[in-house]
Amino acid sequence: MANIAVIKTGGKQYIVHPGQKIKIEKLPTKEGDEVVFDDVLLIDNGEKTEIGTPTIKGATVKGKLLKQAKAKKVIVFKFKAKKREKTKKGHRQLYSEIEILAIAQK
């Protein structure tokens, strides 16, 4: 059983370990479903570190989708001096909260 892994999802990389909860880009699955990440870039089990080229074949990280939600609102404010031009927009990013269950390596 591995202790730490680096996974790639949604164009970002995350360092994960079993029992950890992470917020990632929204996934098209239902709450309570199991999620499997196949893009594992690194696995470290305390004794041996394996680095993929670019991914490790046969390695998976399993997780459980806890909830789908929106993040806090971010205000986007654009202003152009001496032109009397300003724009204010708000944005709430969709995310999925995942609990990491296991890191498997073949």
C-alpha positions, 0 to 999 in steps of 0.5 A, a space after each residue: 500500500 502506497 502512502 503518497 501519490 501525485 495525480 493529474 486531473 482537470 489540467 492540474 496536479 495534486 499530491 494525495 494520500 489515503 483519507 485526504 479530502 481534495 477539491 478538484 474541477 467538477 467531474 461528470 459523476 453523481 455524489 456517492 459514486 467511486 472515482 478512479 484516477 488513472 493518470 498517476 505521475 508518482 508513487 512513494 510508499 516510504 521505502 521506494 519512490 516510482 516516477 512515471 514517464 509521464 504516468 505509471 502503468 497499472 497504477 490507480 488512485 481510488 476515491 469517493 465523490 462526496 459532493 458537487 458544489 460551487 466555490 466562493 464568488 470571485 469578483 473580476 473588476 476591470 478599470 481603464 483610467 481616464 476612459 470612464 470605463 469599468 466592468 464588474 463581473 462575478 464568477 463561482 467555479 464548480 468543483 467536486 470534493 473527493 475523499 481518497 480511499 486507496 492508492 493501488 500499484 500493479 
